[in-house]
Amino acid sequence: MFARIILVFLILEIASFGILSGECIRRHYQFNYCTNNDVLKVRLKPVQNNTGPYKMRVKEVFKTADGIKVNDILYVNTTFDMTGLTRRYFVVFGSRNNGVLSTTSCQGVILRSVLTNFQMAGFKGGYNESCECTRQVMNIEYYESISCVFKYASLKKSNGTCNWIGSTEYNRCKSQ
């Protein structure tokens, strides 16, 4: 029983980072937000086969360079396996080409249910405030609270300097 609980926790931790294959580079979602043309909350439509592209309805537009609107139907090309995930909500990062949003399984498709409220607030505008800071994301000193940084902190620019700013949940997370 204890091993099963640990396994479920580990799967949720991996999903919360968006790490879905062994080839992924761990990146903060602020980096993904700032470096992709489109960031959307979508709902997966019923799937006929799992080879993609997958049909999704846009539920919320966080960022778009392509004029995507709420309730648009998109086809999303990804290597993320959508088996059994019909009608679930996702946040997707990508760029649209010939009407198909291209993304990767490596942090390009994230189940909405594993995201924190802080991360969702970042998608709704918080991450956009300091996109010029994202060059520093790759230089994070990942110390004891890497999970806490991903879930409850973002880069903010103040007085010309970019720093990680955490929420109250970040401080609680670090103390656990």
OpenMM code with the backbone's topology and positions (N, CA, C; nanometers):
from openmm import Vec3, app, unit

residues = "MET PHE ALA ARG ILE ILE LEU VAL PHE LEU ILE LEU GLU ILE ALA SER PHE GLY ILE LEU SER GLY GLU CYS ILE ARG ARG HIS TYR GLN PHE ASN TYR CYS THR ASN ASN ASP VAL LEU LYS VAL ARG LEU LYS PRO VAL GLN ASN ASN THR GLY PRO TYR LYS MET ARG VAL LYS GLU VAL PHE LYS THR ALA ASP GLY ILE LYS VAL ASN ASP ILE LEU TYR VAL ASN THR THR PHE ASP MET THR GLY LEU THR ARG ARG TYR PHE VAL VAL PHE GLY SER ARG ASN ASN GLY VAL LEU SER THR THR SER CYS GLN GLY VAL ILE LEU ARG SER VAL LEU THR ASN PHE GLN MET ALA GLY PHE LYS GLY GLY TYR ASN GLU SER CYS GLU CYS THR ARG GLN VAL MET ASN ILE GLU TYR TYR GLU SER ILE SER CYS VAL PHE LYS TYR ALA SER LEU LYS LYS SER ASN GLY THR CYS ASN TRP ILE GLY SER THR GLU TYR ASN ARG CYS LYS SER GLN".split()
positions = [
    Vec3(0.0826, -0.1189, 0.0000),
    Vec3(0.0000, 0.0000, 0.0000),
    Vec3(0.0874, 0.1257, 0.0000),
    Vec3(0.1891, 0.1292, 0.0866),
    Vec3(0.2783, 0.2443, 0.0944),
    Vec3(0.3497, 0.2665, -0.0391),
    Vec3(0.3943, 0.1559, -0.1029),
    Vec3(0.4622, 0.1670, -0.2325),
    Vec3(0.3682, 0.2242, -0.3379),
    Vec3(0.2411, 0.1876, -0.3342),
    Vec3(0.1427, 0.2382, -0.4302),
    Vec3(0.1228, 0.3892, -0.4110),
    Vec3(0.1171, 0.4337, -0.2855),
    Vec3(0.1018, 0.5772, -0.2562),
    Vec3(0.2229, 0.6536, -0.3079),
    Vec3(0.3423, 0.6002, -0.2855),
    Vec3(0.4652, 0.6646, -0.3337),
    Vec3(0.4630, 0.6727, -0.4859),
    Vec3(0.4205, 0.5649, -0.5519),
    Vec3(0.4161, 0.5636, -0.6980),
    Vec3(0.3190, 0.6693, -0.7501),
    Vec3(0.2003, 0.6795, -0.6908),
    Vec3(0.1022, 0.7798, -0.7326),
    Vec3(0.1593, 0.9195, -0.7115),
    Vec3(0.2235, 0.9438, -0.5978),
    Vec3(0.2840, 1.0738, -0.5706),
    Vec3(0.3910, 1.1062, -0.6745),
    Vec3(0.4742, 1.0079, -0.7071),
    Vec3(0.5802, 1.0280, -0.8055),
    Vec3(0.5221, 1.0611, -0.9427),
    Vec3(0.4177, 0.9915, -0.9833),
    Vec3(0.3534, 1.0191, -1.1123),
    Vec3(0.2975, 1.1606, -1.1137),
    Vec3(0.2331, 1.2036, -1.0046),
    Vec3(0.1797, 1.3399, -0.9988),
    Vec3(0.2914, 1.4431, -1.0019),
    Vec3(0.4019, 1.4166, -0.9340),
    Vec3(0.5153, 1.5090, -0.9371),
    Vec3(0.5707, 1.5211, -1.0781),
    Vec3(0.5876, 1.4080, -1.1463),
    Vec3(0.6391, 1.4104, -1.2835),
    Vec3(0.5411, 1.4847, -1.3734),
    Vec3(0.4137, 1.4581, -1.3595),
    Vec3(0.3137, 1.5267, -1.4425),
    Vec3(0.3118, 1.6756, -1.4135),
    Vec3(0.3326, 1.7143, -1.2871),
    Vec3(0.3290, 1.8567, -1.2553),
    Vec3(0.4471, 1.9295, -1.3175),
    Vec3(0.5573, 1.8612, -1.3424),
    Vec3(0.6694, 1.9212, -1.4126),
    Vec3(0.6496, 1.9136, -1.5630),
    Vec3(0.5561, 1.8308, -1.6085),
    Vec3(0.5346, 1.8131, -1.7511),
    Vec3(0.6390, 1.7224, -1.8126),
    Vec3(0.7109, 1.6480, -1.7320),
    Vec3(0.8159, 1.5618, -1.7841),
    Vec3(0.7519, 1.4315, -1.8259),
    Vec3(0.7387, 1.4114, -1.9551),
    Vec3(0.6632, 1.2982, -2.0045),
    Vec3(0.7474, 1.2009, -2.0844),
    Vec3(0.8753, 1.2281, -2.0973),
    Vec3(0.9651, 1.1330, -2.1616),
    Vec3(1.1051, 1.1539, -2.1062),
    Vec3(1.1918, 1.0581, -2.1254),
    Vec3(1.3270, 1.0657, -2.0735),
    Vec3(1.4123, 1.1711, -2.1412),
    Vec3(1.3667, 1.2283, -2.2514),
    Vec3(1.4457, 1.3255, -2.3244),
    Vec3(1.4142, 1.4690, -2.2863),
    Vec3(1.3294, 1.4895, -2.1905),
    Vec3(1.2864, 1.6247, -2.1555),
    Vec3(1.3908, 1.6993, -2.0738),
    Vec3(1.3969, 1.8280, -2.1005),
    Vec3(1.4763, 1.9184, -2.0183),
    Vec3(1.3786, 1.9875, -1.9258),
    Vec3(1.4047, 1.9842, -1.7986),
    Vec3(1.3149, 2.0437, -1.7013),
    Vec3(1.3191, 2.1960, -1.7151),
    Vec3(1.2055, 2.2550, -1.7492),
    Vec3(1.1956, 2.3995, -1.7638),
    Vec3(1.0752, 2.4495, -1.6868),
    Vec3(1.0900, 2.5646, -1.6296),
    Vec3(0.9798, 2.6286, -1.5588),
    Vec3(0.8724, 2.6665, -1.6608),
    Vec3(0.7453, 2.6605, -1.6225),
    Vec3(0.6372, 2.6928, -1.7152),
    Vec3(0.6417, 2.8376, -1.7626),
    Vec3(0.7043, 2.9264, -1.6864),
    Vec3(0.7194, 3.0645, -1.7318),
    Vec3(0.8048, 3.0692, -1.8586),
    Vec3(0.9069, 2.9860, -1.8645),
    Vec3(0.9911, 2.9780, -1.9843),
    Vec3(0.9067, 2.9313, -2.1029),
    Vec3(0.8264, 2.8262, -2.0825),
    Vec3(0.7408, 2.7746, -2.1895),
    Vec3(0.6388, 2.8789, -2.2330),
    Vec3(0.5813, 2.9502, -2.1373),
    Vec3(0.4844, 3.0550, -2.1690),
    Vec3(0.5498, 3.1611, -2.2580),
    Vec3(0.6658, 3.2062, -2.2194),
    Vec3(0.7306, 3.3178, -2.2882),
    Vec3(0.7905, 3.2797, -2.4238),
    Vec3(0.8210, 3.1538, -2.4453),
    Vec3(0.8897, 3.1141, -2.5683),
    Vec3(0.7989, 3.0460, -2.6707),
    Vec3(0.6706, 3.0366, -2.6425),
    Vec3(0.5759, 2.9773, -2.7376),
    Vec3(0.4772, 3.0821, -2.7866),
    Vec3(0.4299, 3.0664, -2.9094),
    Vec3(0.3334, 3.1605, -2.9667),
    Vec3(0.1962, 3.1488, -2.9037),
    Vec3(0.1554, 3.0268, -2.8722),
    Vec3(0.0203, 3.0027, -2.8229),
    Vec3(0.0239, 2.9247, -2.6924),
    Vec3(-0.0520, 2.9744, -2.5939),
    Vec3(-0.0685, 2.9059, -2.4659),
    Vec3(-0.2185, 2.9052, -2.4390),
    Vec3(-0.2751, 2.7850, -2.4321),
    Vec3(-0.4207, 2.7705, -2.4299),
    Vec3(-0.4647, 2.6664, -2.3288),
    Vec3(-0.5839, 2.6878, -2.2733),
    Vec3(-0.6502, 2.5820, -2.1975),
    Vec3(-0.7490, 2.5207, -2.2953),
    Vec3(-0.7420, 2.3892, -2.3118),
    Vec3(-0.8253, 2.3196, -2.4094),
    Vec3(-0.8917, 2.1982, -2.3447),
    Vec3(-0.9946, 2.1498, -2.4120),
    Vec3(-1.0604, 2.0264, -2.3695),
    Vec3(-1.0535, 1.9283, -2.4848),
    Vec3(-1.0041, 1.8096, -2.4554),
    Vec3(-0.9893, 1.7058, -2.5560),
    Vec3(-1.1258, 1.6539, -2.5977),
    Vec3(-1.1511, 1.6548, -2.7272),
    Vec3(-1.2741, 1.5995, -2.7835),
    Vec3(-1.2574, 1.4475, -2.7941),
    Vec3(-1.3681, 1.3739, -2.8077),
    Vec3(-1.3574, 1.2277, -2.8217),
    Vec3(-1.2588, 1.1893, -2.9328),
    Vec3(-1.1788, 1.0887, -2.9042),
    Vec3(-1.0708, 1.0470, -2.9932),
    Vec3(-1.1095, 0.9188, -3.0660),
    Vec3(-1.0940, 0.9175, -3.1985),
    Vec3(-1.1194, 0.7966, -3.2777),
    Vec3(-0.9985, 0.7036, -3.2744),
    Vec3(-0.8808, 0.7626, -3.2834),
    Vec3(-0.7574, 0.6838, -3.2740),
    Vec3(-0.6550, 0.7669, -3.1996),
    Vec3(-0.5516, 0.7046, -3.1529),
    Vec3(-0.4525, 0.7753, -3.0726),
    Vec3(-0.3275, 0.8098, -3.1509),
    Vec3(-0.3424, 0.8358, -3.2775),
    Vec3(-0.2263, 0.8720, -3.3578),
    Vec3(-0.2202, 1.0212, -3.3847),
    Vec3(-0.3252, 1.0967, -3.3486),
    Vec3(-0.3272, 1.2413, -3.3672),
    Vec3(-0.3400, 1.2781, -3.5131),
    Vec3(-0.3543, 1.4049, -3.5485),
    Vec3(-0.3658, 1.5111, -3.4490),
    Vec3(-0.4977, 1.5005, -3.3724),
    Vec3(-0.4948, 1.5510, -3.2494),
    Vec3(-0.6092, 1.5409, -3.1606),
    Vec3(-0.6979, 1.6643, -3.1726),
    Vec3(-0.8285, 1.6423, -3.1705),
    Vec3(-0.9247, 1.7502, -3.1817),
    Vec3(-0.9517, 1.8059, -3.0415),
    Vec3(-0.9360, 1.9378, -3.0259),
    Vec3(-0.9556, 2.0022, -2.8964),
    Vec3(-1.0352, 2.1306, -2.9131),
    Vec3(-1.1175, 2.1612, -2.8144),
    Vec3(-1.1922, 2.2869, -2.8127),
    Vec3(-1.1199, 2.3826, -2.7177),
    Vec3(-1.0978, 2.5054, -2.7626),
    Vec3(-1.0301, 2.6070, -2.6810),
    Vec3(-1.1275, 2.6570, -2.5746),
    Vec3(-1.0863, 2.6493, -2.4495),
    Vec3(-1.1687, 2.6947, -2.3379),
    Vec3(-1.1202, 2.8276, -2.2819),
    Vec3(-0.9904, 2.8545, -2.2949),
    Vec3(-0.9348, 2.9799, -2.2459),
    Vec3(-0.8076, 3.0099, -2.3252),
    Vec3(-0.7895, 3.1352, -2.3621),
    Vec3(-0.6708, 3.1780, -2.4361),
    Vec3(-0.5853, 3.2605, -2.3409),
    Vec3(-0.4672, 3.2093, -2.3093),
    Vec3(-0.3740, 3.2835, -2.2240),
    Vec3(-0.2828, 3.3719, -2.3084),
    Vec3(-0.2494, 3.3216, -2.4267),
    Vec3(-0.1593, 3.3943, -2.5161),
    Vec3(-0.1778, 3.3357, -2.6555),
    Vec3(-0.1863, 3.4237, -2.7574),
    Vec3(-0.1943, 3.3737, -2.8941),
    Vec3(-0.1322, 3.4741, -2.9903),
    Vec3(-0.0598, 3.4209, -3.0847),
    Vec3(-0.0052, 3.5012, -3.1940),
    Vec3(-0.0821, 3.4711, -3.3218),
    Vec3(-0.1770, 3.3790, -3.3117),
    Vec3(-0.2451, 3.3285, -3.4299),
    Vec3(-0.3946, 3.3600, -3.4337),
    Vec3(-0.4427, 3.4481, -3.3472),
    Vec3(-0.5841, 3.4835, -3.3492),
    Vec3(-0.6771, 3.3744, -3.3008),
    Vec3(-0.6286, 3.2810, -3.2223),
    Vec3(-0.7119, 3.1735, -3.1692),
    Vec3(-0.8088, 3.2330, -3.0667),
    Vec3(-0.9350, 3.1855, -3.0705),
    Vec3(-1.0381, 3.2370, -2.9813),
    Vec3(-1.1025, 3.1233, -2.9007),
    Vec3(-1.1670, 3.1607, -2.7903),
    Vec3(-1.2426, 3.0652, -2.7088),
    Vec3(-1.3483, 2.9989, -2.7973),
    Vec3(-1.3655, 2.8709, -2.7802),
    Vec3(-1.4582, 2.7834, -2.8530),
    Vec3(-1.4097, 2.7441, -2.9915),
    Vec3(-1.2946, 2.7940, -3.0366),
    Vec3(-1.2369, 2.7439, -3.1616),
    Vec3(-1.2057, 2.5958, -3.1450),
    Vec3(-1.2160, 2.5228, -3.2533),
    Vec3(-1.1734, 2.3828, -3.2555),
    Vec3(-1.0339, 2.3808, -3.3168),
    Vec3(-0.9403, 2.3190, -3.2462),
    Vec3(-0.8026, 2.3077, -3.2938),
    Vec3(-0.7664, 2.1616, -3.3080),
    Vec3(-0.6738, 2.1372, -3.3955),
    Vec3(-0.6121, 2.0057, -3.4038),
    Vec3(-0.4716, 2.0219, -3.3493),
    Vec3(-0.4377, 1.9370, -3.2527),
    Vec3(-0.3093, 1.9480, -3.1845),
    Vec3(-0.2271, 1.8251, -3.2180),
    Vec3(-0.1095, 1.8505, -3.2728),
    Vec3(-0.0154, 1.7451, -3.3062),
    Vec3(0.0835, 1.7330, -3.1914),
    Vec3(0.0855, 1.6183, -3.1271),
    Vec3(0.1758, 1.5972, -3.0144),
    Vec3(0.2113, 1.4501, -3.0050),
    Vec3(0.3207, 1.4211, -2.9401),
    Vec3(0.3572, 1.2821, -2.9140),
    Vec3(0.3018, 1.2371, -2.7789),
    Vec3(0.2333, 1.3259, -2.7089),
    Vec3(0.1689, 1.2933, -2.5819),
    Vec3(0.0581, 1.1921, -2.6082),
    Vec3(0.0555, 1.0833, -2.5353),
    Vec3(-0.0453, 0.9790, -2.5536),
    Vec3(-0.1746, 1.0198, -2.4844),
    Vec3(-0.2800, 1.0411, -2.5619),
    Vec3(-0.4078, 1.0877, -2.5095),
    Vec3(-0.5035, 0.9748, -2.4724),
    Vec3(-0.4568, 0.8521, -2.4704),
    Vec3(-0.5414, 0.7382, -2.4397),
    Vec3(-0.6124, 0.7586, -2.3061),
    Vec3(-0.7436, 0.7463, -2.3076),
    Vec3(-0.8220, 0.7541, -2.1848),
    Vec3(-0.8411, 0.8941, -2.1291),
    Vec3(-0.8014, 0.9965, -2.2033),
    Vec3(-0.8080, 1.1327, -2.1501),
    Vec3(-0.9146, 1.2187, -2.2176),
    Vec3(-1.0087, 1.1569, -2.2864),
    Vec3(-1.1162, 1.2298, -2.3525),
    Vec3(-1.1909, 1.3166, -2.2517),
    Vec3(-1.2250, 1.4359, -2.2953),
    Vec3(-1.3010, 1.5343, -2.2184),
    Vec3(-1.2241, 1.5898, -2.0993),
    Vec3(-1.0956, 1.5679, -2.0921),
    Vec3(-1.0137, 1.6258, -1.9858),
    Vec3(-0.9610, 1.7605, -2.0329),
    Vec3(-0.9253, 1.8459, -1.9377),
    Vec3(-0.8717, 1.9786, -1.9679),
    Vec3(-0.7193, 1.9769, -1.9625),
    Vec3(-0.6596, 2.0508, -2.0541),
    Vec3(-0.5142, 2.0597, -2.0642),
    Vec3(-0.4733, 2.2044, -2.0860),
    Vec3(-0.3499, 2.2358, -2.0492),
    Vec3(-0.2856, 2.3580, -2.0954),
    Vec3(-0.1853, 2.3118, -2.1989),
    Vec3(-0.1893, 2.3753, -2.3171),
    Vec3(-0.0975, 2.3380, -2.4242),
    Vec3(-0.0160, 2.4602, -2.4660),
    Vec3(0.1112, 2.4347, -2.4990),
    Vec3(0.2036, 2.5352, -2.5495),
    Vec3(0.2404, 2.4948, -2.6913),
    Vec3(0.2470, 2.5894, -2.7822),
    Vec3(0.2896, 2.5522, -2.9162),
    Vec3(0.2781, 2.6655, -3.0148),
    Vec3(0.2863, 2.6286, -3.1409),
    Vec3(0.2741, 2.7228, -3.2520),
    Vec3(0.1866, 2.6578, -3.3579),
    Vec3(0.0986, 2.7379, -3.4166),
    Vec3(0.0074, 2.6849, -3.5174),
    Vec3(0.0699, 2.6971, -3.6554),
    Vec3(0.0583, 2.5878, -3.7314),
    Vec3(0.1104, 2.5823, -3.8668),
    Vec3(0.0079, 2.5083, -3.9518),
    Vec3(-0.0432, 2.5737, -4.0545),
    Vec3(-0.1463, 2.5143, -4.1409),
    Vec3(-0.2667, 2.4650, -4.0612),
    Vec3(-0.3061, 2.5410, -3.9600),
    Vec3(-0.4246, 2.5077, -3.8825),
    Vec3(-0.4051, 2.4040, -3.7743),
    Vec3(-0.2848, 2.3490, -3.7611),
    Vec3(-0.2572, 2.2475, -3.6588),
    Vec3(-0.1590, 2.3052, -3.5582),
    Vec3(-0.1947, 2.2989, -3.4304),
    Vec3(-0.1056, 2.3442, -3.3244),
    Vec3(-0.0030, 2.2349, -3.2989),
    Vec3(0.1238, 2.2677, -3.3186),
    Vec3(0.2300, 2.1697, -3.2961),
    Vec3(0.2909, 2.1925, -3.1590),
    Vec3(0.3063, 2.0839, -3.0869),
    Vec3(0.3654, 2.0879, -2.9551),
    Vec3(0.4447, 1.9595, -2.9366),
    Vec3(0.5046, 1.9430, -2.8206),
    Vec3(0.5801, 1.8212, -2.7920),
    Vec3(0.5224, 1.7556, -2.6680),
    Vec3(0.5639, 1.6345, -2.6419),
    Vec3(0.5215, 1.5697, -2.5181),
    Vec3(0.6029, 1.6224, -2.4012),
    Vec3(0.7057, 1.6960, -2.4312),
    Vec3(0.7974, 1.7466, -2.3288),
    Vec3(0.7499, 1.8842, -2.2836),
    Vec3(0.6588, 1.8869, -2.1917),
    Vec3(0.6018, 2.0077, -2.1338),
    Vec3(0.5129, 2.0840, -2.2302),
    Vec3(0.4755, 2.0261, -2.3416),
    Vec3(0.3873, 2.0958, -2.4331),
    Vec3(0.2408, 2.0707, -2.4054),
    Vec3(0.2121, 1.9640, -2.3306),
    Vec3(0.0748, 1.9275, -2.2961),
    Vec3(0.0738, 1.8930, -2.1477),
    Vec3(-0.0069, 1.9679, -2.0714),
    Vec3(-0.0095, 1.9478, -1.9262),
    Vec3(-0.1542, 1.9303, -1.8821),
    Vec3(-0.1815, 1.8262, -1.8075),
    Vec3(-0.3151, 1.8095, -1.7505),
    Vec3(-0.3442, 1.9273, -1.6581),
    Vec3(-0.4571, 1.9915, -1.6767),
    Vec3(-0.4932, 2.1069, -1.5934),
    Vec3(-0.4991, 2.0686, -1.4457),
    Vec3(-0.5445, 1.9484, -1.4165),
    Vec3(-0.5656, 1.9063, -1.2779),
    Vec3(-0.4377, 1.8986, -1.1955),
    Vec3(-0.3203, 1.8952, -1.2584),
    Vec3(-0.1959, 1.8891, -1.1810),
    Vec3(-0.1334, 2.0264, -1.1604),
    Vec3(-0.1911, 2.1302, -1.2189),
    Vec3(-0.1363, 2.2646, -1.2056),
    Vec3(-0.1883, 2.3328, -1.0800),
    Vec3(-0.1017, 2.4112, -1.0160),
    Vec3(-0.1423, 2.4858, -0.8972),
    Vec3(-0.2138, 2.6141, -0.9375),
    Vec3(-0.2846, 2.6746, -0.8435),
    Vec3(-0.3490, 2.8033, -0.8694),
    Vec3(-0.2455, 2.9096, -0.9052),
    Vec3(-0.1281, 2.9026, -0.8437),
    Vec3(-0.0219, 2.9974, -0.8745),
    Vec3(0.0217, 2.9838, -1.0208),
    Vec3(0.0378, 2.8610, -1.0674),
    Vec3(0.0756, 2.8396, -1.2070),
    Vec3(-0.0328, 2.8913, -1.3011),
    Vec3(-0.1580, 2.8655, -1.2683),
    Vec3(-0.2675, 2.9145, -1.3529),
    Vec3(-0.2707, 3.0664, -1.3557),
    Vec3(-0.2441, 3.1303, -1.2417),
    Vec3(-0.2370, 3.2770, -1.2391),
    Vec3(-0.1212, 3.3255, -1.3269),
    Vec3(-0.0139, 3.2488, -1.3312),
    Vec3(0.0983, 3.2829, -1.4201),
    Vec3(0.0555, 3.2797, -1.5653),
    Vec3(-0.0182, 3.1777, -1.6052),
    Vec3(-0.0670, 3.1691, -1.7432),
    Vec3(-0.1623, 3.2840, -1.7755),
    Vec3(-0.2374, 3.3286, -1.6756),
    Vec3(-0.3366, 3.4345, -1.6977),
    Vec3(-0.2746, 3.5740, -1.6992),
    Vec3(-0.1432, 3.5837, -1.6936),
    Vec3(-0.0795, 3.7149, -1.7058),
    Vec3(0.0450, 3.7338, -1.6219),
    Vec3(0.0561, 3.6613, -1.5129),
    Vec3(0.1713, 3.6793, -1.4246),
    Vec3(0.3048, 3.6476, -1.4906),
    Vec3(0.3092, 3.5433, -1.5720),
    Vec3(0.4338, 3.5062, -1.6391),
    Vec3(0.4730, 3.6094, -1.7444),
    Vec3(0.3739, 3.6730, -1.8064),
    Vec3(0.3997, 3.7676, -1.9134),
    Vec3(0.4729, 3.8929, -1.8649),
    Vec3(0.4545, 3.9269, -1.7376),
    Vec3(0.5130, 4.0494, -1.6826),
    Vec3(0.6644, 4.0534, -1.6935),
    Vec3(0.7291, 3.9408, -1.6903),
    Vec3(0.8756, 3.9397, -1.6883),
    Vec3(0.9342, 3.8377, -1.7854),
    Vec3(0.8805, 3.8341, -1.9071),
    Vec3(0.9336, 3.7397, -2.0058),
    Vec3(1.0819, 3.7653, -2.0354),
    Vec3(1.1260, 3.8883, -2.0211),
    Vec3(1.2683, 3.9151, -2.0468),
    Vec3(1.3585, 3.8447, -1.9461),
    Vec3(1.3019, 3.7970, -1.8386),
    Vec3(1.3808, 3.7257, -1.7375),
    Vec3(1.4009, 3.5781, -1.7705),
    Vec3(1.3311, 3.5263, -1.8701),
    Vec3(1.3334, 3.3818, -1.8923),
    Vec3(1.4697, 3.3280, -1.9333),
    Vec3(1.5588, 3.4127, -1.9802),
    Vec3(1.6949, 3.3647, -2.0091),
    Vec3(1.7602, 3.3105, -1.8835),
    Vec3(1.7178, 3.3617, -1.7677),
    Vec3(1.7750, 3.3165, -1.6407),
    Vec3(1.7173, 3.1832, -1.5943),
    Vec3(1.6046, 3.1419, -1.6527),
    Vec3(1.5405, 3.0188, -1.6074),
    Vec3(1.6341, 2.9003, -1.6182),
    Vec3(1.7119, 2.8958, -1.7238),
    Vec3(1.8029, 2.7828, -1.7426),
    Vec3(1.9156, 2.7843, -1.6406),
    Vec3(1.9352, 2.8950, -1.5711),
    Vec3(2.0448, 2.9079, -1.4748),
    Vec3(1.9985, 2.8987, -1.3303),
    Vec3(1.8813, 2.8407, -1.3078),
    Vec3(1.8305, 2.8270, -1.1711),
    Vec3(1.9235, 2.7343, -1.0941),
    Vec3(1.9566, 2.7740, -0.9723),
    Vec3(2.0269, 2.6813, -0.8845),
    Vec3(1.9192, 2.5951, -0.8202),
    Vec3(1.9073, 2.4723, -0.8699),
    Vec3(1.8037, 2.3837, -0.8183),
    Vec3(1.8507, 2.3238, -0.6873),
    Vec3(1.8125, 2.3872, -0.5810),
    Vec3(1.8493, 2.3383, -0.4502),
    Vec3(1.7344, 2.2566, -0.3932),
    Vec3(1.7199, 2.2550, -0.2622),
    Vec3(1.6274, 2.1629, -0.1972),
    Vec3(1.4807, 2.1814, -0.2357),
    Vec3(1.4427, 2.2935, -0.2936),
    Vec3(1.3007, 2.3194, -0.3154),
    Vec3(1.2638, 2.3312, -0.4628),
    Vec3(1.3238, 2.2476, -0.5488),
    Vec3(1.2937, 2.2566, -0.6920),
    Vec3(1.1449, 2.2425, -0.7196),
    Vec3(1.0801, 2.1483, -0.6560),
    Vec3(0.9374, 2.1300, -0.6768),
    Vec3(0.8617, 2.2551, -0.6355),
    Vec3(0.9041, 2.3180, -0.5281),
    Vec3(0.8386, 2.4398, -0.4795),
    Vec3(0.8561, 2.5544, -0.5781),
    Vec3(0.9739, 2.5672, -0.6394),
    Vec3(0.9985, 2.6723, -0.7384),
    Vec3(0.9053, 2.6535, -0.8576),
    Vec3(0.8936, 2.5319, -0.9070),
    Vec3(0.8072, 2.5051, -1.0222),
    Vec3(0.6620, 2.5359, -0.9916),
    Vec3(0.6166, 2.5018, -0.8730),
    Vec3(0.4755, 2.5141, -0.8405),
    Vec3(0.4345, 2.6519, -0.7900),
    Vec3(0.5248, 2.7218, -0.7200),
    Vec3(0.4823, 2.8410, -0.6465),
    Vec3(0.5719, 2.9634, -0.6612),
    Vec3(0.6573, 2.9698, -0.7618),
    Vec3(0.7432, 3.0876, -0.7794),
    Vec3(0.7529, 3.1235, -0.9266),
    Vec3(0.7849, 3.2493, -0.9521),
    Vec3(0.8085, 3.2937, -1.0896),
    Vec3(0.9127, 3.4045, -1.0871),
    Vec3(0.9707, 3.4284, -1.2038),
    Vec3(1.0691, 3.5349, -1.2162),
    Vec3(0.9994, 3.6688, -1.2297),
    Vec3(1.0471, 3.7661, -1.1558),
    Vec3(0.9952, 3.9029, -1.1635),
    Vec3(1.1136, 3.9978, -1.1744),
    Vec3(1.0949, 4.1013, -1.2558),
    Vec3(1.1996, 4.2010, -1.2734),
    Vec3(1.1676, 4.3215, -1.1859),
    Vec3(1.2657, 4.3619, -1.1065),
    Vec3(1.2509, 4.4773, -1.0205),
    Vec3(1.3844, 4.5500, -1.0146),
    Vec3(1.3825, 4.6794, -1.0401),
    Vec3(1.5053, 4.7600, -1.0406),
    Vec3(1.6112, 4.7024, -1.1342),
    Vec3(1.5688, 4.6510, -1.2486),
    Vec3(1.6604, 4.5989, -1.3490),
    Vec3(1.7154, 4.4611, -1.3216),
    Vec3(1.6720, 4.3972, -1.2139),
    Vec3(1.7226, 4.2648, -1.1765),
    Vec3(1.6080, 4.1644, -1.1728),
    Vec3(1.6338, 4.0459, -1.2235),
    Vec3(1.5342, 3.9380, -1.2214),
    Vec3(1.5597, 3.8483, -1.1011),
    Vec3(1.4537, 3.8223, -1.0259),
    Vec3(1.4637, 3.7360, -0.9084),
    Vec3(1.3439, 3.6444, -0.9007),
    Vec3(1.3631, 3.5291, -0.8355),
    Vec3(1.2521, 3.4379, -0.8102),
    Vec3(1.1706, 3.4930, -0.6953),
    Vec3(1.0416, 3.5092, -0.7199),
    Vec3(0.9498, 3.5563, -0.6171),
    Vec3(0.8492, 3.4449, -0.5933),
    Vec3(0.8366, 3.4058, -0.4679),
    Vec3(0.7456, 3.2975, -0.4349),
    Vec3(0.6211, 3.3472, -0.3647),
    Vec3(0.5169, 3.2678, -0.3712),
    Vec3(0.3917, 3.2972, -0.3027),
    Vec3(0.4007, 3.2466, -0.1590),
    Vec3(0.2945, 3.2684, -0.0813),
    Vec3(0.2932, 3.2148, 0.0551),
    Vec3(0.2988, 3.0625, 0.0520),
    Vec3(0.2396, 3.0016, -0.0522),
    Vec3(0.2474, 2.8563, -0.0663),
    Vec3(0.3921, 2.8113, -0.0870),
    Vec3(0.4717, 2.8930, -0.1529),
    Vec3(0.6129, 2.8609, -0.1756),
    Vec3(0.6846, 2.8475, -0.0419),
    Vec3(0.6627, 2.9427, 0.0472),
    Vec3(0.7288, 2.9364, 0.1784),
    Vec3(0.6837, 2.8152, 0.2574),
    Vec3(0.5542, 2.7837, 0.2511),
    Vec3(0.5041, 2.6631, 0.3187),
    Vec3(0.5665, 2.5375, 0.2590),
    Vec3(0.5732, 2.5324, 0.1264),
    Vec3(0.6286, 2.4167, 0.0568),
    Vec3(0.7743, 2.3948, 0.0960),
    Vec3(0.8520, 2.5028, 0.1009),
    Vec3(0.9942, 2.4921, 0.1374),
    Vec3(1.0139, 2.4421, 0.2786),
    Vec3(0.9220, 2.4750, 0.3675),
    Vec3(0.9394, 2.4369, 0.5079),
    Vec3(0.8992, 2.2922, 0.5345),
    Vec3(0.8374, 2.2259, 0.4363),
    Vec3(0.7944, 2.0868, 0.4577),
    Vec3(0.9064, 1.9891, 0.4368),
] * unit.nanometer
topology = app.Topology()
chain = topology.addChain("A")
for resn in residues:
    res = topology.addResidue(resn, chain)
    for name in ("N", "CA", "C"):
        topology.addAtom(name, app.Element.getBySymbol(name[0]), res)
